[in-house]
Amino acid sequence: MADLKEKVCIITGASGGIGKAIVEKLSKGGAKLVLAARRLEVLEELKKSLTNKDKVLCVKCDVTKQKDLENLVDTALKNFKKIDVVVNGAGVSSQHPFWEQPLEDIEKVMYTNYFSYVMLSRLVVNSMKENGGGHIVNITSGSVMVDPPPRNFIVYTSLKVALRAFAKGLFWEMRDFGIKITSIFPGVTQTPLTSKLKEVSVDQSRLMEPEAIADTVMFALSQTGNVNPLELAVINQQTPWTKPVIPFKQEHPQE
C-alpha cells in the first residue's frame, strides 16, 4: 500500500461507490482527507468509520458550481496548508437515445463529468506548483476505448473522451513542475447507479467491485520519482452486457 502519511488528498464524489472505496484506501494509507459530496450527512457517517477520522474534513460541495469548488480548495488549504493529491471522482450518467435525451441531463453531465474536473484541476495546480509537486487522478471511463461511442451513451462518452484529452495535455504542461496526472478507465462497476440499470447488467457477478478501482488509484499514487502512470484501464474480464449493444429502451435510473 502506498505510504500517504501526511499527504493531503481531496476526493470528490466521496460519499459512495468508487469514491467511497478510494476514501477507505487512502485512509488506511494514512492520508489527510478532504471529502466532497452534496450530501454532508453521508460524508459524516463515512468519516466515523475511518481509522484516521481526526484527519478528515467533510465539505458539502456541488461540483457543478465554481463557488463550491473554490470553497473546497480554500477549506483544504486553510486547515491542512497544502494539497498533495486530487481524486476527481464525481460523476453522473444519462442513457437515452440522443433525440430523447432531456436537455437538463446534458447540462448536468457536462458540468459534473467535465467542467468540475477541469475547474478543480485549475484551482489546485498553482498550489501544487508552489509545493514542488502533486498528483491529479481523474476517474474517467472505460467507454473512451469504444469507437464509435456506444449508443445511448454518446454525450456521456464524448465528454469522457474530452476529459481524457484534457488530462494528457495537462500532463505535458505540468510535468516540469513535478505534478503528475493519471486517468483511470474503469469498466462496469458495482455502484448504486449501475445496479439500477435494467437489461444491461443482469449478471451482477460480471460487474467489478469498487475496490478494484480504488486499488488502481493506490497503485498510481505509489509510483515515485520519474514515473507517471498516465492512463490505467481496468475493465471487465467478461462483459456484463446481456446483449451485444445497450438497448435503446430501458428505464432511466433515478439519481
Secondary structure, DSSP 4 states (H G I P E B T S, - for coil): ----TT-EEEEESTTSHHHHHHHHHHHHTT-EEEEEES-HHHHHHHHHTSTTGGGEEEEE--TT-HHHHHHHHHHHHHHHS---EEEE---------GGG--HHHHHHHHIIIIIHHHHHHHHHHHHHHHHT-EEEEEE--GGGGSSSPPTT-HHHHHHHHHHHHHHHHHHHHHGGGTEEEEEEEE-SB--TTGGG-TTTS--GGGSBPHHHHHHHHHHHHH--SS----EEEE--SS---SSSS--S--PPPP-
